[in-house]
Amino acid sequence: MVFLATTRRGYESFTTLNPDANLWVSGGVLTTEELAQLRARGLKITDFTHEISSGEPEEIADAISTIREHHPGEPIWIEA
C-alpha cells in the first residue's frame, strides 16, 4: 500500500494509521532533517521536489502516475 500526503496533517494521520506503508509526501511538508530522521528509522518515504495541492486534480493525477511507476499494482491512498 502507498499513501500520498499533501499536507502536514495528512502526514500526521498517516503515522497513526499505517506507518509501515510506503509514504510519498508533497514537497515542503517535511524538512530535510525530518526526512533523514524518518528514513534512519526505517520508514519507506519518498518526497516530491515540488508542492502537490490536493485541490488540483491535475497535480494529483501526475503524482499518482509517478507513484504507479514506482509501485505498480499497489493500492494508493490519497489524503483528501
Summary of the structure (lengths in Angstrom):
residues: 80
radius of gyration: 11.6
end to end distance: 16.6
largest distance: 32.7
contacts: 217
relative contact order: 0.27
helix: 41%
strand: 18%
